[in-house]
Amino acid sequence: MTAAILIKSFLELAFIALLLYGFMKEEKVITFEQKVWRILFVNYRRYRRKKRYAKMRKNRDFRLYDSGAPKKQADGVTHVA
């Protein structure tokens, strides 16, 4: 028996065992799936929000002036921080 066949057989047996466990403990599996789904969904929302805030921070173009009043640019826009 080669190593590949041995690994394949082990994975098939593990799959069958997990499948049987899933049928026997269906409620526990369902609650676990719901927890995993909630965790993934919340983290994805946080990732999107964090990315959106980073984009907003990048797009702000406030400029600090060392002294005096801010100067108008060629297009007539004044930036103040």
N, C-alpha and C positions, 0 to 999 in steps of 0.2 A: 504494500500500500504506500503510495507516495504521499508527500506532505500536503499537496494540493487537495487530494481526495480526502485526507484526514480532516483538514480544516473545513472543507465543504460539508462533510458529514456532521461535524460538530456544530456548524452554523445551522444546518437543517434541524438537528435535534433541539438546539436552543430555541429556534423559531417555533417548533411544535410545542415545546414546554411553555413558552410565553403565551402562545395562543390558547392553550388549555387553561393557564392561569387567568387569562383575560376573561374566558367564559365563566370560570368559577367565581371570580371576584369582580364581577362586572361593575358594581357600584363604586368600588375603590378606583378602578381604571377610569371611570367616567369623571370622578372628582379630580383625579390626577390630570386628566386631559384638560379639564376646565381651568385648573390652576396654571398649567403650562401656557394655555391660550391667553389667560389674563396677563401673565408675566410678559409674554412676547408682545402683546398689544400695548401694554402700558409703556414698555421700554421703546417700542417703535414710535409711539406718540411723543415721548420725551426726546428721542433722537430727532424727529422732525421739528419739534419746537426749538430745540437747541440750534439746529441748523438754520432755522428761520431767523432767530435772534442774531446769530453770527452774521448772516447776510444783511440784516438791518443795520447792525453796528458798522459793517464795512461800507454800506452805502451812505452813511452819514458823512458829510464832508464839512464838519465844523473846523474852523481854523483858529488857532490861538495867536493873539498878537502880543508882542512883548511890551510895547508902550504905545500910548496914544489911542486914538479912535480907529476903528477898522476902516480900511480903504475900500472904496467901491471898485469892483472889477469892470472889465470892458463891457460886459453884458448888463451892468447896472445892479447886480446882486451883491448884497452885503452879507458876509458870514460873521456871526458873532458866537463866541463860546462862553 
